[in-house]
């Protein structure tokens, strides 16, 4: 089969690789009909995630048709159309019983993920996301072996196009968890740092839940313009405003700040010169610029919700400010399976239209081009969908 594989920093290629096989009785083999490039994939692409090795197959946002099932699969049949959550969960461990699927204790049998060297077991394995998260081959491929198939794969109606349901695999539940963690509701004020796919869908969810004012901070005018037009955000370009938090505070009642902030940027935020030096010297692992801005922009007693990925140490984390303001922090990988039935209802009712963020559909064979467009924000790229089996040059941009 054909699959997108890693060959080094910013070097990905579509290669011939062995077809996947049923290995355990609760496995399925999925024929992929659509897969997407995620902002988190760019962390791998840039060589920022440890234990990413040449030959690794990327991709954790994908869906398709069940081609084969293990003898222990009870919920699916050959021919079923399913979306695959990026989190691989067993469904029976302590955390799965709490619906905290991203903390599953049993699926990550990879070589890493011992937190702070204290012997705490790793969280769930993830598709296509390095050996730190289980070394499970990803979905930017013709076919995928999907483990724990009685827990993960989610059936979707055949009447809904792939574009409408594909993002149930990751970014829509991630945005939903971020917004619900932020306690956004009718009349809320919220600031979202990052106008990438998760930030945009966070704005969509916040608007649906009745947020009164949504600020969005990014350095990309075309993404900010889309968010303004589609979701009614107040756009702030931090290249033109070097302290967005100050601007946000001045625009909130009583200059108190917003009720909640969503940091949809994470550890690759553009930081200070000091942070650049510290990162180069391996003293710091993550830029704390977006997180410091989030702490500054939120009101006393507010919530900072962090769907953006962080790794390692952060320079100048303003914990004293967070304590003084009495802030609540909610963060972490998404418990995808928990949210899927509710989100599908919103899609079917037309309350959420995640497909609006898509700008490019490319053949899987053009995946390297897709990574370049998405990474460098070329051709007004917001989100790329890859289609296995399509001929190169037959799909292209939507705009």
N, C-alpha and C positions, 0 to 999 in steps of 0.2 A: 504494500500500500504506500501512499504518499503521505508525508507528514512534515511539519515545520520543525526543524531541529536547531539546536544551539551549537555554534562553532566558536564562540568567543565574543568578547564585548562588541556589541552592535554588528554582529555577524550571524544572521540566521538564514537558513536555506531550506528549501523543500526537497527532501531526499526520499529515496526508496528505503523502506524499513520493513522488517517482518510484520506480517499480520498478527494482531493480538489473538489470544486463545482463552477459552474458559479455563480458569485455574482452580477456582473454588466453586462449590455447589451453588452459592448465591451470587455468582457473577452473571452478567449479561455481556454480549457483544453488541455495540451500538454502531449503526451506520450513520455517520454525522451528516446532517443536512445543512446546518449553519453553525458557525462558530465565530467568536468575536475577539478582537484584540482589546485587552483591558489595560487601564493605567498601571495596574500592578504588574502586568507583563513587562512594562518598560523598566521596572526595577531589575528584573532578570536580564533584559536586553542590555542594560547599562552595566551589568556585572556587580550589582549592589547587594544581591542576595547570596549568602554563603552556600557552598555545596551545590552550585549549579555547574553541571559538567557537560563537555562536548557530547553531542548525541541526544541530550535530553529533549523530549517532545514537550513543547509549551502548550498552553491553552487551558483555561478553566471556565470559560463561558461557552457552552455548547449544548446542542440538542440533536435529536435525530430519531431514527426508527430502530426498534429492537430487531436484531438479526438472528440472535441465538440466545438461549437461556440455559443456565445451569439447572441441575435437577432439583435444587433446593429453592428455586425462585417461585414464589407463590402469588405475587401481585401483578406479574406482567406476562404477556404472551408475545410471540413473534408477530411483528407488524404494528405493535403499539407505538404511538408517537409520544415521546417524552422529552422533558427538559431535565438536565442533570445538575443538581446543586454542586457548587465547587467544593463544598465541605463533604468529606467522606465520613459518615457516622455509622456506628453499629446499631444504635437504637435501643440498646439494653443496659449500657453501663450507667454508673451513678449520674453522670452529667447528661447523657441522652434522656434519662428519665425525668430530668428537670427541663427538658426542651432546650438545653444548652449544647446544641449539637457540635458547635465549633470547638468545644472542650472535650470531645469524645476521648476516652482514655485508651482505646484499644486499636485504633486504625493506623496510627503513625508508628510504624516499625522501622523508620529510617534511622539515620546515623546521628541526628542532631536533636536540637530542641530541648535541652535540659536547662531550665530557667535558673539563672544566677548560680549555677553549679550547686544547688541545694537539693538535688535529687527529685525535684518536682517533675512528674512525667510530662511528656509533650502533649499538646492538644491534638486535634484531629489532623489526619492526613488531608492534603489538598491535591487536586488534579493539577499536573503540569507545573509544579511550583518548587522545584529543587528537592534534593535529598534531605534537606532540613525538615521538609514537610512530607516525608514518606517516599520520595522518589517515584511517584506514580505518574506514568505517561499521561500527557494531556490530550486535549480535544481538538487541537489544530491539526487534524488528520482525517483520513478517510474513515477509519474505524477506531473504536476505543473499547478496551476492556473496562467495564464498570463494576467495581466490587460493591458489596453490601447493597445489592439491587432491590432488596425488599424494603429498604429504608430511604434511599436517595431519589431514584428516578420518579418524576412527577408527570402523570399523564395530562396532556393538554388537548383541547378540542381540535379536530381536524379543520374546522371552519376558520380558525384564527391563523393568519400567516405567521411564518417563522419570526419575522421582525417584531411582531407584537408580543411574543411569549419568550423569545430567546433570553432576554435580560432577567427573567426569573431565575436564571442560573447563578447570578451574582449581583450585578450592580443595582437592580431594582430592590431586592431585599436588603442590600447594604444601605441604600439610601433610606429605605423605610425604617430600618433599625436605627439609623442615625437620627432621623426625625422624631421617632417615638421615644428614643432615649433622651432627646432634647426636650421632651414634653411639650412639643408644639401643638397648639390647638387654636380655637377660635379667638381672634384678637391678639395672637402672639406676635412679638417682634423677634426676628431671628437674623443672624448674619451667617453667611456661608462663605468660607474661604476655599476657593478653588472652583473654577467653572468647567472642569472636566466632566466626564460622564456621570460620576457619582454626585458631584456637586449639582449638576443640572437636574438629575432625577430627584435629588433632595429638595430642590426648589419646587419641582412638580408635586411632590408629596406634601410639602409644607403648604403650598397653595391649596391643594385639595382639602387639607385639614383645617383651613380657615385662617392661616396666618395673615395678619393685617399688613405687616411690612417685612419684606425680605431684602436684605442687603446682600450683594454678591461681590466678592473681591477676587480679582485675577489680573493678569497683565496682558490678556489677550482680548482685543477689542471685538473681534467677530464672534467669539463665544459669549462675551458679555452682552453684545447686541442681541444675539439669539435669546439669551435668558431674559432680557428685558422684554422682548417682543412676545415670547412664548409664555412666560411665567410672571411678568410684571415686577421683576426685581429692580432694585435701585443699584445700578452698576457702579463699581469703584475700581478704577485701574490703578494698581499700586505703583506702576511706573510713572504715573502723573501725580500721585498722591502718596508721599513717602510714609504717611502714618494713617492708614485707613481706619484704625480703631478710634483715633481722635475724631475723624470725620463722622463715623457712626455714632459716637457718643453725642456729638453736637446735634445730630438729627433725631435723637430719641427724646421723648417727653422727660422733662426735668434733668436732661443730660445725665441720665442714670446708666445708659447702656442698654443693650438688647436683653431680652429674656433668656436667650440661648444663642450659642455659637456652635456651628458645625465646622470642624476642621477636616475638609475633604482633600487636603494636600498631602500631609504626612512628611516623611523624613527627607524628601528631595525638594523641599521648599527653598526658594532663593533666599539665602541668608546673608549675613554680614561678611566682611572681609575676614574678621576673626574666625568665624565659623568655617570658612573655606580653608583657612590655614590649619585649623584643628582637625578637620576632616582629612586633609591631605596627610597630616602627620599621624593619623589613626588614633588621635586622642579623643575625637568625637565621632559618633556613628551617624548622627542625625542632625539636620538643621532644625532649630527650635523656633524659627521666625514666625511661622503660622501659629504655633502653639502660644507663643508670647502675645501675639496679636489677639488671639482668642480670649486669653485671660484678661487682657486690657479692655476688650470691647464689651464683655458681658457685664450685666448689672450685678450688684450684690445679691447673693442668694440664687444666682442663675446657674445654668447648666452649660458645661462644655462637653460636646459630644464629638468623638474622634473616630470616624471611619477610615481616615487616612492611615497608612501603614507607617509605623515607627520601628526602629531597630537600634538597640544599644544606648549609649549615653547621649544626653542632650546638654549642651552648654547653656548656662544662664537660665535654667528653668525657674520661673518666678513663683516658687512654691509659697513664699511669704505673702505675696499678693493674693494668691488663690486662697490661702488660709484667712487672711484679713477680710476678704470678700465673701467668705462662706460658700465657696463654689462646690458644685457637684460635678464629678467627671464620670463619663460613661464612654467605654471604648471597647475595641476588640474585633476579632473576626466575627463574621455574621452567622447567626444561627438560621441558615437559609430555610431548612425544612419547616421550621416553625411558622413561617409567614406565607408560604406559597398558596394555600387555599384562599386566604383573604385577598391577596394581591391579584390572583386570577379573577376573582369576582370584580375587583375594581377595573381591571382591563376589559372584561366582558361588558361591563356597564358603561364603558367609555369615560370613566372618571380619571383614568390614567392612560396615557398614550406614550409609552416608552419609546416606540419606534420613531418618534419625532426627532430624536437626537442623532439618528443615523445620517451620515453624509456620504459614505462610500461602501459599495458592495464590490468585492473583488473575488476572483477565483482563488482557491487555495494556493495555486501555483504562483500567484502574485503576492504571497504573504510578506515577503521581504520588502516589497514596495509599500505594502500597507503599514508595516512597522515604521518605515521611514516617514511616510506621510503623517502618521499619528504622532510620532516622536517629535518631529520638527514643525508640526502644525502647518503643514503645507496644504494648499488648495482648500483652505477653510475647513480642514478636517476636524470633526467632532468625535465620530465613532465609525469604526470599520468593521463590517461583517465579511467573513470569508466563507465561500461556498465551495465545498469539495465537489469535484466532478465537473464544475463549470469550466469552459474554455477560457484561457487567458484573453483579456481584452474584450470580453462579451458583456461585462457588467458595468464597472466604472463608477464615477461619482453620481450622486443623486441630484446635484444642483447644477 
